[in-house]
Amino acid sequence: QFELVQSGGGSVQPGGSLRLSCVARGWTLSRYAVAWFRQAPGKEREGVAYIDGDGAETNYADPVKGRFSISRDNGANTVYLDLNSLKPEDTAVYLCAARWGTHMPTYYSDAAEYERWGQGTQVTVSS
């Protein structure tokens, strides 16, 4: 069985930090580019961060640049998303997604590019 299992998330006050993890079980994550998406109630799914197979290239959506950081530990079959300086508008369900191929996809922000998805984890930013 091939799974992407997420952990982390929760509730935090504005300005706080969280770390999300995404672990591949049953397959090798290093052969895949990985992205984090988020979806807030009543809004479309949006990509926030992307990383290629060896971690050499990353990209970020404008709303999270300078605040979020994506990284990976291929030895642990895990990709991380560090969320810093959180704002109420960051509240959403966050999902990791993987696409076969180590290079950054040309259309890396397109959710349709990704074949495997985690189960999602809630991040709530509120005072």
N, C-alpha and C positions, 0 to 999 in steps of 0.2 A: 504494500500500500504506500502510495506516494503522497506525502503531506507537507504542508507549510504550517507550522504551529507557531502562533504568536503568543507573546506574553508582555507584561508591562501595562502601561496605561493606568487610568484611574482619575481621581479628582485632585485638582491643585488650584491654588490661588493665582491670580494674575501675577506675572513675573516669575513664577516657579518653573521647575524643570521636571522632565520625565525621560525615561529611556524605554523604548520599545524594542523587543527582540523578535526575530523571525527565524525559526530553525527548520531546516529541511530534514525530514525523516524518510529514509528509504531510498534516497537518491543524492547525487552530488551537486551541491549548490554552486560550486565554483565554475561549473560549465554554463551558468546562467547569468544574464544581467538581471538586476533586481530593482524594483521600484516600490515606493510607498505612495499610496493614494489615500484620500480621505473623502468622507461623505457626511455632510451635515444634513439634518432634517430639512426636507423641502428643497435641497440643492443638488446639483449634479455632482457626480464623482469627479474629483480633481486630483491630478498628480502633484506631489510635493517634492519628491527627491528621488534621484536615480543614481545607480552605480553599475559600472561594468563588472565583468567577471573577476578581474584581479584587483579591483579597487583603485585602479589608476585614474579613472575618469569619473567625475560626479557632476550632476546638474541639479539645480534647485528651481522651484517656482519662485517668482518674484516675492510673493507675500511672506515667504519663510527664509529668504536669503539672509545670511548673517545670524539667524536664530536656530535653525535646525541643521543637524549634521548627520549624514549617512555614512556608514562604514561597514566593513565586513571582516569576518575572521573565517577564512575558508577552512582552516584546520578544525574549527568548531562547527562548520556547516551553518553559519549564522550571519545574518545581516542585522544591523542595529540602526535605529533612528533616535538620535538625541534631540530632544525638544527643549529649548531654552527660551527665556524671556516670553513665556507663554501669555497669550492674549485670549480674551473670551471668544473671539472669532476663530480661534483654533479648535474650538469644541467640535468634535466630529467622531465618527467611527473611522479608525485608521486600519488600512489593509495593506499587507505586503503582497507583491506579485512578482513572478519570475518568468523570464522569457529565455528560451533555448538560444545559446550563442553567447560567447564571452564579450563581444563588442557591445558598445552602446547602440541601441536601436536608433535608426534615423528618426523615427517618430516616437521617441521615448516617452512622451507625455500622453500617448494614445493608449487607453486601457485595453483596447482590442489587440494590442501587440503582445499581451502577456497571457500565457497559457495556464499558469498555476497560481492559485490565490490562497492566502491565509484566511482564517475564519473571521478576522476583524477584532479590534479591541477599542473600547470606548475611552476617549480622552475628554474630560470635562474641565473647563477653566472658568472658575466662578469665585467671586468673593462672598 
